[in-house]
Amino acid sequence: MTQPHIDQLASGLLAQIAAFADAVDGADWDTPVPTCPEWPLRVLVGHLGQAPRWAAGIVRGGTPDGIPDPHEAVPPRDWRTWLLAGASELVEAVRAVGPGTPVWTLTGPGPASFWLRQAAHDTSVHAVDAALLTGVPYALDPDLAADAVSQCLELLSSPVAEALKPAVAALRGAGSIGLRPSEGSIGGWVITRTQTGVSWRRGPGRADVTVTGAVEDLLLVLMRRLPPQHVAIDGDGQLFDHWLAHSAL
């Protein structure tokens, strides 16, 4: 399975930011978001309006001084329009420069599409945060959910992962984890812990622990949005628990 086309990423981002806005409409913005520890809903709204605009600036040729603080974001009264406009701004910026144009990314030089991919998957997970908070249904596109798993593993295996999140260093060691989607068309992943870091590959394979479930559930368990009881775990469950405890980005 290859990375989703730019059009699929764009439509996914726009659909999920709209789903987020629908989920939180009428909610108390001071309510803590249980799946985003230490963030009230107000900060999460601010993040989803702020982040794509920051990324769009990078795509247009900017070099960031640092990652913006979502606590400093101030959503306007018409916050829904603000959220949708921010996502659209990023889509338009990537289309304008071309998705393959080299830009600054979190892991070094990369294509402009990096930021659209990052925003699409980040927004999808936060749309689930909102749905879980307010008790409304959610749905993730299986192909995009699968790509979000791959992107997560790309970041965790990057040479800069430990600099971004020092806790990732605890993933060094031994043992392997297989992720097996119940959707046969998607395939799976095998993650291997080594003394120098994390490696992974797509496809089937034997592992010390195998985690099976719908790809949406696999993603949300990996992102610590759902408890492991939502998937089937066969093998060394402690190894998977350790992974979940140290793989947050």
C-alpha contacts under 8 A as a table, 3 or more apart, distances in Angstrom:
res1	aa1	res2	aa2	distance
1	M	186	I	7.12
1	M	187	G	7.93
3	Q	147	D	6.43
4	P	8	Q	6.01
4	P	9	L	6.39
4	P	143	D	7.54
4	P	144	L	7.06
4	P	147	D	7.27
5	H	8	Q	5.28
5	H	9	L	6.42
6	I	9	L	5.14
6	I	10	A	6.09
6	I	99	P	7.24
6	I	113	S	7.12
6	I	116	L	7.96
7	D	10	A	5.05
7	D	11	S	6.09
8	Q	11	S	5.22
8	Q	12	G	5.93
9	L	12	G	5.03
9	L	13	L	6.10
9	L	116	L	6.65
9	L	117	R	6.08
9	L	120	A	6.09
9	L	144	L	7.64
10	A	13	L	5.20
10	A	14	L	6.28
10	A	91	V	6.02
10	A	116	L	6.98
10	A	120	A	7.22
11	S	14	L	5.19
11	S	15	A	5.97
12	G	15	A	5.15
12	G	16	Q	6.06
12	G	120	A	6.05
12	G	124	S	7.95
12	G	141	D	7.82
12	G	144	L	7.62
13	L	16	Q	5.32
13	L	17	I	6.15
13	L	87	A	6.92
13	L	116	L	7.84
13	L	119	A	6.75
13	L	120	A	4.23
13	L	121	H	7.53
13	L	123	T	6.62
13	L	124	S	7.28
14	L	17	I	5.35
14	L	18	A	6.26
14	L	84	L	7.07
14	L	87	A	6.41
14	L	88	S	7.16
14	L	120	A	7.99
15	A	18	A	5.24
15	A	19	A	6.19
16	Q	19	A	4.78
16	Q	20	F	6.05
16	Q	120	A	7.63
16	Q	123	T	6.20
16	Q	124	S	5.44
16	Q	127	A	6.15
17	I	20	F	5.00
17	I	21	A	6.25
17	I	48	L	7.95
17	I	83	L	6.99
17	I	84	L	6.58
17	I	87	A	7.39
17	I	123	T	6.27
17	I	124	S	7.58
17	I	127	A	6.94
18	A	21	A	5.08
18	A	22	D	6.18
18	A	84	L	6.93
19	A	22	D	5.09
19	A	23	A	6.13
19	A	127	A	6.29
19	A	138	Y	7.94
20	F	23	A	5.11
20	F	24	V	6.36
20	F	126	H	7.26
20	F	127	A	4.45
20	F	128	V	7.70
20	F	130	A	6.10
20	F	131	A	7.40
21	A	24	V	5.46
21	A	25	D	6.00
21	A	80	R	6.12
21	A	83	L	7.83
22	D	25	D	5.37
23	A	127	A	7.63
23	A	130	A	5.84
23	A	131	A	5.58
23	A	134	T	6.54
23	A	136	V	6.47
24	V	27	A	5.20
24	V	130	A	6.18
24	V	131	A	7.73
24	V	134	T	6.82
27	A	31	T	7.96
27	A	134	T	7.40
28	D	31	T	5.59
28	D	41	L	7.52
29	W	40	P	6.63
29	W	41	L	4.75
29	W	42	R	4.65
30	D	40	P	5.40
30	D	41	L	5.97
30	D	42	R	6.14
31	T	40	P	5.30
31	T	41	L	5.73
31	T	42	R	7.99
32	P	37	P	7.67
32	P	38	E	6.97
32	P	39	W	5.89
32	P	40	P	3.98
32	P	41	L	6.04
33	V	36	C	5.28
33	V	37	P	6.51
33	V	38	E	7.54
33	V	39	W	5.94
33	V	40	P	5.46
33	V	41	L	5.91
33	V	129	D	7.11
33	V	130	A	7.70
33	V	133	L	6.36
34	P	37	P	5.70
34	P	129	D	7.95
34	P	133	L	7.20
35	T	129	D	5.98
35	T	224	R	7.46
35	T	225	R	5.75
36	C	39	W	5.69
36	C	129	D	7.29
39	W	42	R	7.85
39	W	43	V	5.94
39	W	44	L	6.61
40	P	43	V	5.59
40	P	44	L	6.70
41	L	44	L	5.03
41	L	45	V	6.18
42	R	45	V	5.23
42	R	46	G	6.23
43	V	46	G	4.89
43	V	47	H	6.08
43	V	70	P	5.75
43	V	71	H	5.44
43	V	73	A	7.33
44	L	47	H	5.02
44	L	48	L	6.34
44	L	70	P	7.28
44	L	126	H	7.90
45	V	48	L	5.32
45	V	49	G	6.39
45	V	75	P	7.23
45	V	83	L	7.94
46	G	49	G	5.23
46	G	50	Q	5.90
46	G	70	P	5.66
46	G	71	H	7.22
46	G	72	E	7.87
46	G	73	A	4.91
46	G	74	V	6.23
46	G	75	P	5.75
47	H	50	Q	5.04
47	H	51	A	5.68
47	H	69	D	7.93
47	H	70	P	4.73
47	H	71	H	7.85
47	H	73	A	6.90
48	L	51	A	5.69
48	L	52	P	6.99
48	L	83	L	6.63
48	L	123	T	7.02
49	G	52	P	6.57
49	G	53	R	7.10
49	G	73	A	7.96
49	G	75	P	7.33
49	G	82	W	6.53
49	G	83	L	4.82
49	G	86	G	5.70
49	G	87	A	7.61
50	Q	53	R	5.53
50	Q	54	W	6.30
50	Q	68	P	7.74
50	Q	70	P	7.09
50	Q	73	A	6.49
50	Q	86	G	7.35
51	A	54	W	5.11
51	A	55	A	6.18
51	A	68	P	7.54
51	A	119	A	7.78
52	P	55	A	4.92
52	P	56	A	5.98
52	P	86	G	5.71
52	P	87	A	5.71
52	P	89	E	7.40
52	P	90	L	5.65
52	P	119	A	6.53
53	R	56	A	4.97
53	R	57	G	6.35
53	R	86	G	5.50
53	R	87	A	7.46
53	R	89	E	6.67
53	R	90	L	6.38
54	W	57	G	5.25
54	W	58	I	6.62
54	W	68	P	7.71
55	A	58	I	5.08
55	A	59	V	6.24
55	A	90	L	6.72
55	A	115	W	6.14
56	A	59	V	4.99
56	A	60	R	6.21
56	A	89	E	6.56
56	A	90	L	4.63
56	A	93	A	5.74
56	A	94	V	7.48
56	A	115	W	7.94
57	G	60	R	5.17
57	G	61	G	6.62
57	G	62	G	5.47
58	I	61	G	5.22
58	I	62	G	4.31
58	I	63	T	5.95
58	I	64	P	6.85
58	I	103	V	7.00
58	I	104	W	6.82
59	V	62	G	6.85
59	V	93	A	6.40
59	V	94	V	6.45
59	V	97	V	7.45
59	V	103	V	6.16
59	V	104	W	7.87
59	V	112	A	5.72
59	V	115	W	7.68
60	R	93	A	6.41
60	R	97	V	7.05
61	G	103	V	6.96
63	T	104	W	6.91
64	P	67	I	7.24
68	P	72	E	7.97
69	D	72	E	5.61
69	D	73	A	7.23
70	P	73	A	5.22
75	P	78	D	7.87
75	P	79	W	5.60
75	P	82	W	7.39
76	P	79	W	5.20
76	P	82	W	7.16
78	D	81	T	5.77
78	D	82	W	6.45
79	W	82	W	4.87
79	W	83	L	6.13
80	R	83	L	5.20
80	R	84	L	6.33
81	T	84	L	5.21
81	T	85	A	5.92
82	W	85	A	5.13
82	W	86	G	6.15
83	L	86	G	5.27
83	L	87	A	6.51
84	L	87	A	5.34
84	L	88	S	6.19
85	A	88	S	5.00
85	A	89	E	6.00
86	G	89	E	5.06
86	G	90	L	6.59
87	A	90	L	5.38
87	A	91	V	6.47
88	S	91	V	5.03
88	S	92	E	6.09
89	E	92	E	5.18
89	E	93	A	6.09
90	L	93	A	5.05
90	L	94	V	6.26
90	L	116	L	6.85
91	V	94	V	5.39
91	V	95	R	6.27
91	V	116	L	6.73
92	E	95	R	5.10
92	E	96	A	5.98
93	A	96	A	5.07
93	A	97	V	6.37
94	V	97	V	5.51
94	V	98	G	5.66
94	V	99	P	5.51
94	V	112	A	5.96
94	V	113	S	6.48
94	V	116	L	7.26
95	R	98	G	5.09
95	R	99	P	6.33
97	V	101	T	6.40
97	V	112	A	7.75
98	G	101	T	5.54
98	G	112	A	7.08
99	P	111	P	6.18
99	P	112	A	4.92
99	P	113	S	4.61
100	G	111	P	4.65
100	G	112	A	5.80
100	G	113	S	6.50
101	T	110	G	7.91
101	T	111	P	5.19
101	T	112	A	5.43
102	P	109	P	6.24
102	P	110	G	5.22
102	P	111	P	4.56
102	P	112	A	6.06
103	V	109	P	5.63
103	V	110	G	5.57
103	V	111	P	5.85
103	V	112	A	5.72
104	W	108	G	6.11
104	W	109	P	4.88
104	W	110	G	6.37
105	T	108	G	5.18
105	T	109	P	5.67
105	T	110	G	5.99
105	T	114	F	7.27
105	T	115	W	7.64
107	T	110	G	7.92
107	T	155	L	7.63
107	T	158	S	6.92
107	T	159	P	7.82
107	T	160	V	6.18
107	T	161	A	7.99
110	G	114	F	6.68
111	P	114	F	5.62
112	A	115	W	6.01
112	A	116	L	7.38
113	S	116	L	5.10
113	S	117	R	6.06
114	F	117	R	5.20
114	F	118	Q	6.03
115	W	118	Q	4.93
115	W	119	A	5.98
116	L	119	A	5.12
116	L	120	A	6.02
117	R	120	A	5.18
117	R	121	H	6.31
118	Q	121	H	5.47
118	Q	122	D	5.97
119	A	122	D	5.09
119	A	123	T	5.81
120	A	123	T	5.33
120	A	124	S	6.16
121	H	124	S	5.01
121	H	125	V	6.36
121	H	144	L	7.49
121	H	145	A	7.62
121	H	148	A	5.67
122	D	125	V	5.38
122	D	126	H	6.30
123	T	126	H	5.02
123	T	127	A	5.96
124	S	127	A	5.06
124	S	128	V	6.52
124	S	140	L	7.07
125	V	128	V	5.14
125	V	129	D	6.41
125	V	220	L	7.47
125	V	223	M	7.92
126	H	129	D	4.68
126	H	130	A	6.25
127	A	130	A	5.10
127	A	131	A	6.21
127	A	138	Y	7.62
128	V	131	A	4.90
128	V	132	L	6.01
128	V	138	Y	6.18
128	V	225	R	7.89
129	D	132	L	5.28
129	D	133	L	6.15
129	D	225	R	7.25
130	A	133	L	5.03
130	A	134	T	6.21
131	A	134	T	5.33
131	A	135	G	5.51
131	A	136	V	4.92
131	A	137	P	6.17
131	A	138	Y	6.13
132	L	135	G	5.19
132	L	136	V	6.80
140	L	144	L	7.29
140	L	145	A	6.34
140	L	216	E	6.39
141	D	144	L	5.33
141	D	145	A	6.03
141	D	216	E	7.92
142	P	145	A	4.96
142	P	146	A	6.10
142	P	215	V	6.30
142	P	216	E	6.38
143	D	146	A	5.12
143	D	147	D	6.27
143	D	186	I	7.38
144	L	147	D	4.96
144	L	148	A	6.10
145	A	148	A	4.99
145	A	149	V	6.47
145	A	215	V	6.39
145	A	216	E	5.74
145	A	219	L	6.43
146	A	149	V	5.17
146	A	150	S	6.48
146	A	186	I	7.27
146	A	215	V	6.18
146	A	216	E	7.67
146	A	219	L	7.43
147	D	150	S	4.96
147	D	151	Q	6.06
148	A	151	Q	4.99
148	A	152	C	6.13
148	A	219	L	7.20
149	V	152	C	5.16
149	V	153	L	6.38
149	V	219	L	5.82
149	V	222	L	7.98
150	S	153	L	5.14
150	S	154	E	6.12
151	Q	154	E	4.93
151	Q	155	L	6.26
152	C	155	L	5.26
152	C	156	L	6.25
153	L	156	L	5.01
153	L	157	S	6.04
153	L	200	W	7.12
154	E	157	S	5.30
154	E	158	S	6.07
155	L	158	S	5.08
155	L	161	A	6.24
156	L	161	A	5.48
156	L	168	V	7.33
156	L	198	V	6.78
156	L	247	S	7.30
156	L	249	L	7.87
157	S	161	A	6.69
157	S	197	G	6.67
157	S	198	V	4.93
157	S	199	S	5.77
157	S	200	W	7.75
158	S	161	A	5.27
159	P	162	E	7.39
160	V	163	A	5.22
160	V	164	L	6.32
161	A	164	L	5.19
161	A	165	K	6.10
161	A	166	P	7.69
161	A	168	V	6.86
162	E	165	K	4.98
162	E	166	P	4.58
162	E	167	A	6.98
162	E	168	V	5.43
162	E	169	A	5.76
163	A	166	P	5.83
164	L	249	L	7.72
165	K	168	V	5.85
165	K	248	A	7.88
165	K	249	L	6.30
166	P	169	A	5.84
167	A	170	A	5.85
167	A	246	H	5.65
167	A	247	S	7.37
168	V	171	L	5.56
168	V	172	R	7.91
168	V	246	H	5.59
168	V	247	S	5.70
168	V	248	A	7.63
169	A	172	R	5.80
169	A	197	G	7.25
170	A	173	G	7.77
170	A	246	H	6.43
171	L	193	R	6.53
171	L	197	G	6.68
171	L	198	V	6.93
171	L	242	H	7.94
171	L	243	W	6.67
171	L	246	H	6.61
171	L	247	S	7.41
172	R	193	R	5.67
172	R	194	T	5.46
172	R	195	Q	5.07
172	R	196	T	6.09
172	R	197	G	4.79
172	R	198	V	6.64
173	G	193	R	5.41
173	G	194	T	4.93
173	G	195	Q	4.82
173	G	196	T	7.79
173	G	197	G	7.51
174	A	192	T	7.32
174	A	193	R	4.92
174	A	194	T	5.41
174	A	195	Q	7.07
175	G	192	T	6.13
175	G	193	R	5.53
175	G	194	T	7.77
175	G	207	A	7.69
175	G	208	D	6.16
175	G	239	L	7.37
176	S	190	V	6.92
176	S	191	I	5.45
176	S	192	T	4.39
176	S	193	R	6.09
176	S	207	A	5.01
176	S	208	D	5.22
176	S	209	V	6.71
177	I	190	V	5.74
177	I	191	I	5.03
177	I	192	T	6.55
177	I	207	A	5.32
177	I	208	D	6.00
177	I	209	V	5.08
177	I	210	T	5.83
177	I	211	V	7.49
177	I	239	L	7.90
177	I	240	F	7.07
178	G	188	G	7.42
178	G	189	W	5.80
178	G	190	V	4.47
178	G	191	I	6.27
178	G	204	P	7.70
178	G	205	G	7.07
178	G	206	R	7.05
178	G	207	A	5.40
178	G	208	D	7.67
178	G	209	V	6.17
178	G	210	T	4.43
178	G	211	V	6.01
179	L	188	G	5.48
179	L	189	W	5.07
179	L	190	V	6.30
179	L	210	T	5.93
179	L	211	V	4.95
179	L	212	T	6.10
179	L	218	L	7.49
180	R	187	G	6.93
180	R	188	G	4.77
180	R	189	W	6.80
180	R	204	P	7.56
180	R	210	T	7.03
180	R	211	V	5.99
180	R	212	T	4.67
180	R	213	G	6.69
181	P	184	G	6.90
181	P	186	I	6.76
181	P	187	G	6.53
181	P	188	G	5.98
181	P	212	T	5.74
181	P	213	G	5.24
181	P	214	A	5.24
181	P	215	V	4.98
181	P	218	L	7.28
182	S	212	T	6.56
182	S	213	G	5.22
182	S	214	A	5.01
182	S	215	V	6.95
183	E	186	I	5.81
183	E	187	G	7.56
183	E	214	A	6.45
183	E	215	V	7.13
184	G	187	G	6.10
187	G	202	R	7.25
187	G	203	G	5.55
187	G	204	P	6.94
188	G	202	R	5.75
188	G	203	G	4.85
188	G	204	P	5.78
189	W	200	W	6.93
189	W	201	R	5.71
189	W	202	R	4.43
189	W	203	G	5.36
189	W	204	P	6.55
190	V	200	W	5.52
190	V	201	R	5.51
190	V	202	R	6.43
190	V	203	G	7.01
190	V	204	P	6.97
190	V	205	G	6.49
190	V	206	R	7.92
190	V	207	A	7.10
191	I	198	V	7.13
191	I	199	S	5.94
191	I	200	W	4.28
191	I	201	R	6.73
192	T	198	V	5.95
192	T	199	S	5.24
192	T	200	W	5.84
193	R	197	G	6.18
193	R	198	V	4.85
193	R	199	S	6.48
194	T	197	G	5.22
194	T	198	V	6.00
194	T	199	S	7.43
207	A	210	T	6.19
208	D	235	G	5.88
208	D	236	D	5.92
209	V	233	I	6.89
209	V	234	D	5.58
209	V	235	G	4.22
209	V	236	D	4.91
209	V	237	G	6.54
209	V	239	L	7.26
209	V	240	F	7.03
210	T	233	I	5.83
210	T	234	D	5.19
210	T	235	G	6.36
211	V	218	L	7.77
211	V	231	V	6.53
211	V	232	A	5.62
211	V	233	I	4.68
211	V	234	D	6.50
212	T	218	L	7.39
212	T	231	V	5.72
212	T	232	A	5.06
212	T	233	I	6.56
213	G	217	D	6.20
213	G	218	L	6.00
213	G	230	H	7.59
213	G	231	V	4.97
213	G	232	A	6.37
214	A	217	D	5.25
214	A	218	L	6.25
214	A	231	V	7.87
215	V	218	L	4.90
215	V	219	L	6.15
216	E	219	L	5.30
216	E	220	L	6.27
217	D	220	L	5.05
217	D	221	V	5.98
217	D	226	L	7.39
217	D	230	H	6.63
217	D	231	V	6.84
218	L	221	V	5.27
218	L	222	L	6.11
218	L	231	V	6.92
219	L	222	L	5.09
219	L	223	M	6.07
220	L	223	M	4.89
220	L	224	R	6.02
220	L	225	R	4.98
220	L	226	L	5.52
221	V	224	R	4.83
221	V	225	R	5.74
221	V	226	L	4.80
221	V	227	P	5.92
221	V	228	P	5.90
221	V	230	H	7.49
221	V	231	V	7.85
222	L	225	R	7.65
222	L	244	L	6.48
223	M	226	L	7.76
223	M	248	A	7.19
224	R	227	P	6.67
224	R	244	L	7.15
226	L	230	H	6.78
227	P	230	H	6.14
228	P	231	V	5.73
228	P	232	A	7.86
229	Q	232	A	7.11
233	I	237	G	6.59
234	D	237	G	7.16
236	D	239	L	5.49
236	D	240	F	6.97
237	G	240	F	5.19
237	G	241	D	6.23
238	Q	241	D	4.91
238	Q	242	H	6.09
239	L	242	H	5.15
239	L	243	W	6.33
240	F	243	W	4.98
240	F	244	L	6.30
241	D	244	L	5.16
241	D	245	A	6.23
242	H	245	A	5.08
242	H	246	H	6.41
243	W	246	H	5.46
243	W	247	S	5.78
244	L	247	S	5.59
244	L	248	A	7.32
245	A	248	A	7.34
